[in-house]
Amino acid sequence: MLMNNKTVLITGGNSGIGLATAALLKTQGARVAITGRDQAKLDAAVAELGGDVLGIQADLNEIADVESMVRQLTEAFGSLDVVFANAGVSGPTPLGTTTLQAFDTILRTNLTSVFFTVQGVLPLLKEGSSVILNGSVMRELGSPGSSAYSATKAGITGMAKVMAAELAPRGIRVNTVIPGATRTPIWTRGARQGASIDAVEAAFGPRVPIGRIAEPEELANAVLYFASDMSIGVTAAEIVVDGGTTGAPSGAPIFRQG
């Protein structure tokens, strides 16, 4: 198994891409810890994953919660082989009507907290460890109303390269997965409360060259590559899982003739 005897932390592991990744890495032999802010959802995710999974309730915007998470990881695992900094939020931030609080919440969760999560667990990472950040194609699409979210994901791209340079002397790799539209609960929360994933598929599928949005398991496969020794010589790299949205946008069904 590709992850045999490896210890893994997945933030935001109680749903979506994080949960799918936890399930996959666990089947590959990893000992997994997941975090979530909502205790009930976290408990449900741990029960769904089954077996020896450590659930850590934490709001990673709070340094005290990061420190508590590190203590629990130290007690349970002693060290870490993989960190997947996956936790994130979305929300509209259009010019003219956005509050400082709304903008800052997205920046703190998607960017600042990612930095302090990696910094917090750094003492647990040993030579050969893998740090994986979760970015987004939104960093480059110029989608109206998404300034805060897009800025954070562009920031993830830049920050990952800096982390890769800083951690190279310690033998720690840093890479990024870049999802396009994916079937996750982020589409049905906050300002999109009440929306359905099927409606998202109908809206975005025709804009994707392969004709559909991604499944969380497809992103999990990319994380597995970076987490395992298959990518032992890879750092400061990205895997884009967007069905061709950014690489071949003209191939989308909405642009096809006949």
Secondary structure, 3 states (H helix, E strand, C coil): CCCCCCEEEECCCCCHHHHHHHHHHHHCCCEEEEEECCHHHHHHHHHHHCCCEEEEECCCCCHHHHHHHHHHHHHHCCCEEEEEECCCCCCCECCCCCCHHHHHHHHHHHHHHHHHHHHHHHHHEEEEEEEEEECCCHHHHCCCCEHHHHHHHHHHHHHHHHHHHHHHHHCCEEEEEEECCECCHHHHCHHHCCCCHHHHHHHHHHHCCCCCCECHHHHHHHHHHHHCHHHCCCCCCEEEECCCCCCCHHHCHHHCCC
